[in-house]
Amino acid sequence: MHRLTQAGNATLAAQQQFGTLCGHAAGNYHVRLTMAAELLEAAVAREQTTLDEKLYLEVFAPPTVRRTPAPAARR
């Protein structure tokens, strides 16, 4: 929160998002800052004024695996 206050936009993200970032970064400061930068980049691309839970889930959602059917056995 201190960095956002110093940057001049303390309302960019809610305290809950910081807790989520900290938890998913497993206490690693560099990972947390990288994740925050990715969120900020996505927000700018979408022209959002806040970092919300929906944006977090869109950016960090696990990739979906598309399974293709196995070819039929030849006889």
C-alpha positions as CSV (number, residue, x, y, z in Angstrom):
1,M,0.0,0.0,0.0
2,H,2.9,2.3,0.7
3,R,4.1,2.2,-2.9
4,L,0.7,3.2,-4.2
5,T,0.4,6.1,-1.7
6,Q,3.9,7.3,-2.8
7,A,3.0,6.9,-6.4
8,G,-0.1,9.1,-5.8
9,N,-2.9,6.6,-6.3
10,A,-3.7,4.8,-3.0
11,T,-7.1,3.8,-4.3
12,L,-5.8,1.8,-7.3
13,A,-6.4,-1.5,-5.5
14,A,-8.2,-2.6,-2.4
15,Q,-6.4,-4.1,0.6
16,Q,-7.9,-7.5,-0.3
17,Q,-5.9,-7.6,-3.6
18,F,-2.7,-7.0,-1.7
19,G,-3.5,-10.0,0.5
20,T,-4.2,-12.1,-2.6
21,L,-1.0,-11.0,-4.3
22,C,1.1,-11.7,-1.2
23,G,-0.5,-15.2,-0.8
24,H,0.1,-16.2,-4.4
25,A,3.6,-14.8,-4.4
26,A,4.5,-17.1,-1.4
27,G,6.2,-14.2,0.4
28,N,8.6,-13.5,-2.5
29,Y,8.9,-9.8,-2.9
30,H,10.1,-9.9,-6.5
31,V,7.3,-12.3,-7.6
32,R,4.8,-10.1,-5.9
33,L,6.1,-7.0,-7.7
34,T,6.1,-8.8,-11.0
35,M,2.5,-10.0,-10.5
36,A,1.5,-6.4,-9.6
37,A,3.1,-5.1,-12.8
38,E,1.3,-7.7,-14.9
39,L,-2.0,-6.6,-13.3
40,L,-1.3,-3.0,-13.9
41,E,-0.3,-3.6,-17.5
42,A,-3.6,-5.5,-18.0
43,A,-5.6,-2.7,-16.4
44,V,-4.0,-0.1,-18.6
45,A,-4.7,-2.3,-21.7
46,R,-8.4,-2.5,-20.7
47,E,-8.5,1.1,-19.6
48,Q,-9.6,0.2,-16.1
49,T,-9.1,2.6,-13.2
50,T,-8.8,0.0,-10.5
51,L,-7.3,-3.4,-10.0
52,D,-10.2,-5.7,-9.0
53,E,-10.8,-9.4,-8.3
54,K,-12.2,-10.0,-11.8
55,L,-9.1,-8.6,-13.5
56,Y,-6.9,-10.8,-11.2
57,L,-8.8,-13.9,-12.2
58,E,-8.6,-13.0,-15.9
59,V,-4.9,-12.4,-15.8
60,F,-3.8,-15.3,-13.6
61,A,-6.4,-17.9,-14.6
62,P,-4.8,-21.3,-15.3
63,P,-4.7,-22.1,-19.0
64,T,-7.5,-24.3,-20.3
65,V,-6.4,-27.5,-21.9
66,R,-8.2,-28.4,-25.0
67,R,-8.2,-32.2,-25.5
68,T,-8.5,-33.5,-29.0
69,P,-10.1,-36.9,-29.4
70,A,-7.7,-39.8,-30.0
71,P,-7.8,-41.1,-33.5
72,A,-9.8,-44.2,-34.0
73,A,-7.8,-47.5,-34.0
74,R,-7.3,-48.9,-37.5
75,R,-8.1,-52.5,-38.2
